[in-house]
Amino acid sequence: MQTNFTSDQRARPEVREMESILRKCVHCGFCLSDCPTYSILGDERDSPRGRIYLIKELIESDGKSAKFVMPHLDKCLSCLACTSVCPSGVDYQHYVDFARSYIEPFTKRTIPDSFLRWFLARTIPNPHWFRLSLVAASLLRPISGLLGRRIKSVIKLLPKKIPLNSTLSIPQSFPAVGKPRLRVALLAGCAQQVLRPSINEATIRLLNRLGCEVVLSKGIGCCGALVNHMGRQNEAREFAKANITSWNNEIEERGLDAIVVNTSGCGTEVKGYSHLFKNDEIWHGMAERISFLTKDITELLTEIDFPTSANMQHHTIVYHDACSLLHGQKIEQEPRLLLKSVGFDVKEIPGKHFCCGSAGVYNLIQTEIAEILKLRRLEAIEKIEAEIVATGNIGCQVQLQTGLKRPVVHTVELLDWATGGPSPPGT
């Protein structure tokens, strides 16, 4: 793709990187059929190829086309399905993240949209404030029909019951059962520890039984994914710096064999810390160290001697691929193989590469598109005979559970159950 960047623009390392990314695009159009927003809207400006063009023009014009480009960037889920089919290896993930950060100073959003984004960026990364906001929002449930379509859609996603605060949210160490094999740090997550603390509990029990000491390090907070995808890259870096500092201190003091993440959206972000600080001489080395050690829980389990049994031979599940796991981290077979190894009968969803519409806070901001994608996924799942739906991301769990009677659980909850732990909530 031809570009017309000025010498001043090319003097910026991030612009040079964006130019190298977009020059790989050969306009083949393979991404179109796999893009959820294009499948709904049929507008090429709402496809990866179209957005690549729009972002190029945005940079070339020094932000003058921001008002025109912004709505199409906002509609992008960052599901990264396009990266899984792109034959040229276009790094769309970092391209669109850069564009979102670049465009914010040039745009003026409506007051309701600005407030919603500010509110989400302030509450969800903070478990205490997130819990309080859920309690407050639940009080509006009886009158949600009077508050407009967007508010009604948001309240619909609220859990019917907010779990009690887990003791696992405080920094501590959980010793291995038997002979220690590995020492790993666990990212507890922010929304996850409020919405589904049983995921972390299952993760710790399972890893402990497998000989892993699990550490919840002091100073660890939000991974930064939520604010990064809203164009607040500086805020994302501050979250990342706190985590990088804490984990590096842990490595220096007692050592870590891995950093385990059981929320795939967070895992994709932490694995990207090295890129987030690519041009930072001070932080890049430490960030790279953290990214290298980070593993999704299913990655780690496949690398250690995971026990196999047939305890769950009479349970059939349907597996839903979280986009951040399938496309963001390119992890597809690991969860399936683990579930099958302990006896689960695993069913597949047709069109498994399509997003369910959760995508971080996308279902809270772009409610109409998110609802269409959710209904598509629910329709596909309902046709499959299975007792349980499994996935690797809390956002997908919340999104799908609002429309299903059968339980939606995390992969690690099932693996814990199959190897001696309690049954997951709702099963």
QUIQUI-V271417 format. One record per run of one state. SS is the DSSP state (~ for helix, > for strand, _ for the rest). FROM is the first residue (numbers start at 0). TO is the last residue. Records with the same first field share a line. If there is no record, write none. Layout:
SS=FROM-TO + FROM-TO
//
This chain:
_=0-5 + 10-11 + 22-30 + 34-34 + 41-42 + 46-46 + 60-64 + 74-79 + 85-90 + 106-109 + 123-125 + 138-139 + 146-147 + 156-165 + 169-170 + 174-180 + 187-189 + 195-195 + 209-210 + 216-223 + 228-231 + 253-256 + 261-262 + 271-271 + 276-282 + 303-314 + 319-321 + 328-331 + 341-343 + 348-360 + 365-365 + 382-386 + 391-392 + 401-406 + 418-426
~=6-9 + 12-21 + 31-33 + 35-40 + 43-45 + 47-59 + 65-73 + 80-84 + 91-105 + 110-122 + 126-137 + 140-145 + 148-155 + 166-168 + 190-194 + 196-208 + 224-227 + 232-252 + 263-270 + 272-275 + 283-292 + 296-302 + 322-327 + 332-340 + 361-364 + 366-381 + 393-400 + 410-417
>=171-173 + 181-186 + 211-215 + 257-260 + 293-295 + 315-318 + 344-347 + 387-390 + 407-409
//
